[in-house]
Amino acid sequence: MGDALLQKTYATDFIEKTRVKNNGIVPQYYVENCHDAIIPKDIFMRVQEEMIRRANLHSGTDRKKRVYSSKYALSSLVYCSKCGEIYRRIAWNNRGKHSIVWRCCTRVEHGPAACDAETIQETELQMVTVLRYGR
């Protein structure tokens, strides 16, 4: 984004040329606009926010910590309106007919008695996502 943090490491021995990470021993300097940006600052900041969001995913009524899965484009985007848990992608094969659906994790793991949320077809979910977020 065009900024630089200087003195992240410092030399402990000039003869041996050993360097160590600066943990506050030597002052650090943050220089803004010191070189041409590879990407604009606003995009860089939005990416940083998204990385923080993915690192701190919680779901369900007990706010259970979840690991972000980037395997599918719709992972960690859909939450159950009944129990608050995330939806999981599942491949169905009914009588030779293959289909991809998304189901509530509580329902998948504990059955319909725990959560009676609807199953969503992937094509339907993709259309809604494109209509809502697409430009």
C-alpha positions as a Python dict, from the first residue, in 0.01 Angstrom:
ca = {
    (1, 'M'): (0, 0, 0),
    (2, 'G'): (305, 225, -18),
    (3, 'D'): (395, 238, 354),
    (4, 'A'): (693, 84, 533),
    (5, 'L'): (780, -14, 890),
    (6, 'L'): (1151, 42, 948),
    (7, 'Q'): (1379, -136, 1196),
    (8, 'K'): (1176, -457, 1230),
    (9, 'T'): (1509, -622, 1307),
    (10, 'Y'): (1833, -484, 1444),
    (11, 'A'): (2198, -591, 1448),
    (12, 'T'): (2322, -733, 1778),
    (13, 'D'): (2676, -789, 1657),
    (14, 'F'): (2815, -589, 1366),
    (15, 'I'): (3120, -811, 1328),
    (16, 'E'): (2924, -1139, 1311),
    (17, 'K'): (2632, -963, 1132),
    (18, 'T'): (2369, -1124, 1354),
    (19, 'R'): (2020, -972, 1347),
    (20, 'V'): (1727, -1031, 1582),
    (21, 'K'): (1361, -933, 1578),
    (22, 'N'): (1296, -593, 1733),
    (23, 'N'): (1061, -642, 2031),
    (24, 'G'): (1072, -279, 2143),
    (25, 'I'): (1444, -262, 2219),
    (26, 'V'): (1520, -20, 1932),
    (27, 'P'): (1266, 242, 1815),
    (28, 'Q'): (1066, 155, 1502),
    (29, 'Y'): (954, 409, 1241),
    (30, 'Y'): (640, 393, 1027),
    (31, 'V'): (681, 582, 699),
    (32, 'E'): (372, 656, 490),
    (33, 'N'): (384, 682, 109),
    (34, 'C'): (753, 594, 92),
    (35, 'H'): (717, 394, -231),
    (36, 'D'): (464, 325, -507),
    (37, 'A'): (171, 119, -386),
    (38, 'I'): (113, -227, -531),
    (39, 'I'): (-255, -211, -435),
    (40, 'P'): (-467, 86, -319),
    (41, 'K'): (-490, 147, 59),
    (42, 'D'): (-870, 103, 73),
    (43, 'I'): (-848, -245, -81),
    (44, 'F'): (-559, -337, 151),
    (45, 'M'): (-760, -228, 457),
    (46, 'R'): (-1072, -419, 344),
    (47, 'V'): (-860, -734, 302),
    (48, 'Q'): (-716, -688, 651),
    (49, 'E'): (-1072, -657, 793),
    (50, 'E'): (-1180, -974, 610),
    (51, 'M'): (-879, -1165, 744),
    (52, 'I'): (-972, -1059, 1099),
    (53, 'R'): (-1335, -1161, 1039),
    (54, 'R'): (-1231, -1504, 915),
    (55, 'A'): (-995, -1555, 1210),
    (56, 'N'): (-1273, -1475, 1460),
    (57, 'L'): (-1568, -1676, 1325),
    (58, 'H'): (-1821, -1783, 1589),
    (59, 'S'): (-2159, -1940, 1534),
    (60, 'G'): (-2451, -2100, 1714),
    (61, 'T'): (-2629, -2001, 2033),
    (62, 'D'): (-2321, -2085, 2244),
    (63, 'R'): (-2099, -1877, 2008),
    (64, 'K'): (-1876, -2177, 1932),
    (65, 'K'): (-1549, -2092, 1758),
    (66, 'R'): (-1540, -2204, 1394),
    (67, 'V'): (-1248, -2246, 1156),
    (68, 'Y'): (-1286, -2058, 828),
    (69, 'S'): (-1307, -2292, 531),
    (70, 'S'): (-1212, -2147, 195),
    (71, 'K'): (-1281, -2471, 11),
    (72, 'Y'): (-1609, -2340, -137),
    (73, 'A'): (-1705, -1985, -234),
    (74, 'L'): (-2013, -1988, -10),
    (75, 'S'): (-1841, -2133, 299),
    (76, 'S'): (-1905, -1938, 622),
    (77, 'L'): (-2147, -1699, 450),
    (78, 'V'): (-2482, -1860, 533),
    (79, 'Y'): (-2610, -1886, 891),
    (80, 'C'): (-2916, -2072, 1020),
    (81, 'S'): (-3202, -1839, 1116),
    (82, 'K'): (-3321, -2085, 1383),
    (83, 'C'): (-3008, -2182, 1577),
    (84, 'G'): (-2741, -1942, 1443),
    (85, 'E'): (-2506, -2218, 1325),
    (86, 'I'): (-2331, -2203, 985),
    (87, 'Y'): (-2449, -2402, 684),
    (88, 'R'): (-2235, -2685, 549),
    (89, 'R'): (-2205, -2806, 188),
    (90, 'I'): (-2322, -3166, 141),
    (91, 'A'): (-2329, -3387, -169),
    (92, 'W'): (-2648, -3593, -200),
    (93, 'N'): (-2690, -3898, -420),
    (94, 'N'): (-3057, -4001, -423),
    (95, 'R'): (-3139, -4294, -653),
    (96, 'G'): (-2857, -4204, -889),
    (97, 'K'): (-2943, -3832, -897),
    (98, 'H'): (-2649, -3629, -771),
    (99, 'S'): (-2717, -3288, -612),
    (100, 'I'): (-2530, -3041, -395),
    (101, 'V'): (-2714, -2889, -97),
    (102, 'W'): (-2633, -2671, 204),
    (103, 'R'): (-2762, -2774, 548),
    (104, 'C'): (-2742, -2639, 901),
    (105, 'C'): (-2449, -2794, 1093),
    (106, 'T'): (-2668, -2855, 1399),
    (107, 'R'): (-2917, -3049, 1187),
    (108, 'V'): (-2640, -3247, 1016),
    (109, 'E'): (-2465, -3339, 1341),
    (110, 'H'): (-2762, -3383, 1580),
    (111, 'G'): (-3064, -3449, 1357),
    (112, 'P'): (-3390, -3264, 1285),
    (113, 'A'): (-3492, -3270, 1653),
    (114, 'A'): (-3207, -3027, 1731),
    (115, 'C'): (-3282, -2787, 1441),
    (116, 'D'): (-3550, -2809, 1173),
    (117, 'A'): (-3392, -2560, 932),
    (118, 'E'): (-3452, -2596, 559),
    (119, 'T'): (-3209, -2758, 316),
    (120, 'I'): (-3101, -2516, 42),
    (121, 'Q'): (-3003, -2624, -310),
    (122, 'E'): (-2662, -2487, -410),
    (123, 'T'): (-2790, -2342, -738),
    (124, 'E'): (-3058, -2150, -548),
    (125, 'L'): (-2803, -2021, -298),
    (126, 'Q'): (-2569, -1913, -579),
    (127, 'M'): (-2848, -1717, -749),
    (128, 'V'): (-2942, -1535, -428),
    (129, 'T'): (-2576, -1454, -360),
    (130, 'V'): (-2520, -1318, -711),
    (131, 'L'): (-2837, -1106, -693),
    (132, 'R'): (-2745, -968, -351),
    (133, 'Y'): (-2366, -919, -381),
    (134, 'G'): (-2303, -919, -756),
    (135, 'R'): (-2244, -595, -941),
}
